[in-house]
Amino acid sequence: MLFKGAMGFATSTLVLLFAGCSSHSSVPSVHASGPTGVKNVLLVHGAWADGSSWTQVIANLSADGYNVTAVQLPLTSLADDVAVLQRALARETAKTILVGHSYGGVVITQAGNDPKVAGLVYVAAYAPDNGESAQSLNGTVPATPIMNDLMLDSADFLTLSNSGVATDFAQDLTTAQQITIAATQGPISAPNGLGATATETAWRSRPSWYVVSSNDRVISPALETSMAKRMNATTITLQSGHLAMLSHPSEVTNLIETAATSLTP
């Protein structure tokens, strides 16, 4: 299924990008009095978002002694977004764990072979193989409801309608949160962001963890599950919409800390 913008750019089932707990793998609860493994965490947001989407997770990790940075992606192209993450990694002085939400999963997959990267955590995120993009991965499953909420501008950047944020992107958050997310959303380049293909596959050489959001209306939960299985990722499933880090911050924090604690600093 194709979504065709007025400018003629066709974004296939493209942008399903992105944002109680049952688990595929047993993940112990972690309440760190201080980090015992990797201490640095870099958080990477997805489309229609910014670093503030990690606010509650940042507070949790910081309280437990982690050194946390949330990057601000321009969302102008995969190359630009990877460059931002690489600059952040260059400022780290020790091993670091990368955490990506939605489209941010493409960014950490592309940048994650950096020697400083110890592991990868995907939160309802794309995990492409070489030659795959968010767009091509979306094309492997039926279109999700977010496809009805996309608006393409004259520069081929995609935004979400306010109603789409409320019903499909952040449906399990408060009205106040939905209004803020709609007002502050970061438009993303359809061809250069969502359509850009990965040329590096960090999850093939780094241990990985994955949060599946079972009520996701952006990325298909079936696609999330299949990507996690392909990576052999330690996986938990949350009864969450796309923005699990805002609706289930404790569970997301716990998985990040579990990953960090298991890695050698």
Secondary structure, 3 states (H helix, E strand, C coil): CEEECCCCCEEECCCCCCCCEEECCCCCCCCCCCCCCCCEEEEECCCCCCHHHHHHHHHHHHHCCCEEEECCCCCCCHHHHHHHHHHHHHHCCCCEEEEEECCHHHHHHHHCCCCCEEEEEEECCCCCCCCCCHHHHHCCCCCCHHHHHEEECCCCEEEECHHHHHHHHCCCCCHHHHHHHHHHCCCEEHHHHHCCCCCCCHHHCCCEEEEEECCCCCCCHHHHHHHHHHHCCEEEEECCCCCHHHHCHHHHHHHHHHHHHHCCC
